[in-house]
Amino acid sequence: MSKKEFNILAISGSLRNQSSNTLLLQAMTKLAPSNLDFQEYKKLNALPHFNPDLDLDEGPDSVQHLRSLLNSSDGVLICTPEYGNGIPGVLKNALDWIVSSGEWMNKPTVVIAASPSPLGGNQAYASLLLTLKMINANVIHDASFTIPHITLKMNKQGIITDADTRNSL
């Protein structure tokens, strides 16, 4: 008998090619149990700026694609940096497209905010939790946390070098 497979949509809040958070997200997928199937969403930059006038049943194709991925996922993993004491604008924009549509409602969600700073993305983490609460995501608080000094805990190839961080993930 095989284990049930859970489809997890993995979203990095950064557009940067060698983002610590994208590398962290990819490292986490490798550390995960084999019954978790991850699909990395790489189209944050394809979403138009949120505009309620465009938020129609059909809506923009890129928004419909994100909504479809959320509908078909059993859960969501978000790894985000902190920009200007909050979440990156592209991630907030993606969340804004979901506010009225409900695909994230009650969806199990894990949030990781990682930063090179000693505060570890605390402001981004708090901001993201507020927005996820608004869209009724089921944030798994026991599995969600911040990681300060991420660049000291992971190498440039995306390998977690810090044993405590690896165990937490």
N, C-alpha and C positions, 0 to 999 in steps of 0.2 A: 504494500500500500504506500503510495507516495504522499508526501506532505502537500497541503494546499499551498499554492503559489499566490503571493500577494503582489499586486502591481503597484509600484511606488513611483510617483512622478517626482523627480529630483530637480530642484530649481536653484541655480546660483543667482544671487542678487547682483553679481558683477558682470560687466561686459568685457573686462580686461582679459586679454588672451592668457596670460599666466597668473591669473588671480589666485591668491591663496585660498579663497573660498571655493572656487571652482575645483581646484586641486584637492581641497579637503572633501568636497562632495564626492569626487571620483574615488578618493581613498576610502571613504565610508562605504561606498557600494562594494568595494573589494573585501571589506571586513565583515560585511553583513552575512547572515545565514543564507544558505542556498535556496530557501523557499521564498526569498524576496527577489523580485524581478524589477530592476530599476530602469526607468526611461528618463534620460536627461533632457530637459527642455532647454533648447538653445536658441529660442526665438524671441527673447525679451525685446531685442532691438527692432523686431519686425512689427511690434504692436504700435498702432497710431496713438497719439496723445489722447487720453480719455476725453470724450465729448458725449454728454448724454443725448445729444441730437443724433449721434451715430449708433447709439446703443439700442438697436432695434432687433426684432426677431432674427432677421438675417444677419445684420451687422457686418463689419469687416471680416474678411476671410481669416486673417491672422487671429482675431479674437475668437472666432468660431472654432479654430484649431485648438487654441488653449482650452476653451470650454469643453471640447470633445475629449481632450487628454485628461482633464480633471474628472469628467464623467466616467471614464473608463478606468480610472485609478482607484485603488483601495485605500491609498494614503498618500501623503505628500511629505517630502523632506526639503527643507529650505536651509541653505547655507548663505549667509549674507555678511558683507562687510558693513562698516559704518561710515557714512559720508555726512559731514556737517551735523553731527549729533543725531542722525536719524538713518532710516533705510535709504538706499539709493533710489533716485527718482524713477528709474526704469522698473524696479520691483514694485514700488508704490503704484505706478501706472498700471501694471498688470493686475494688481489687487483691485484697483478701482474699477476695472472692467468686469470684475466678478461680483461686486457688491450687490447689484440688482438681479443677478441671474441665478444664484443659488447653488452652483456646482460644487462649492467648497463646504456647503452646509453639513455639519456633523462628520466631516471627513477627518480621520486621524491625521495629525500633523505634528512633525517634529521640527523644531527651530534651533538652529545653531548660528550664533553670531560670533565671528572670529575676526580678530584685529591684531595688528602688530603692537598696539598700544597696551599699557598696563591695565586699562579698564576693560579690554576685551570686547568692545562693541556693546556695552551695557545699554546705551541710549538707543541704538538700532534695535536691539532685542526688545526693549520695553515698547518702542514705537510699533514694531511688527506685531507684538502680542495684542496691542490695542486694535489694530486693523483686523487681525484674524478673529478677534472676539466679535467685532462688528459683523463679519461675514459668517459667524457661527461655526468656525472651524473648531474641531475637537483637538485642541493642542494637548499633546502628551507632555505634561510639565516635568514628569520624572525623567524623561529622555531629552529634554530641551535644556540648553545651557549656553553660556558664553565661553569663549576661549581667548584669554589674553595672550599676548606675545606669540601669536601663531607662527610667525616666521622663525622663532627659536624652537618650535616643536615639530616642524615639518620641513623637509628639505625642498629644493627647487624642482625636484622630480615628483613631488607630491607624496612622498613616503613619510608617514608619521614616525618621527624619531624619538618622541617622548612617550615612554611606557604608560604613564598615568593618563595622558590624552588618548592614546590608543585604546586603553582599557575602558575609558569613559565612553568612547565612541562605540 
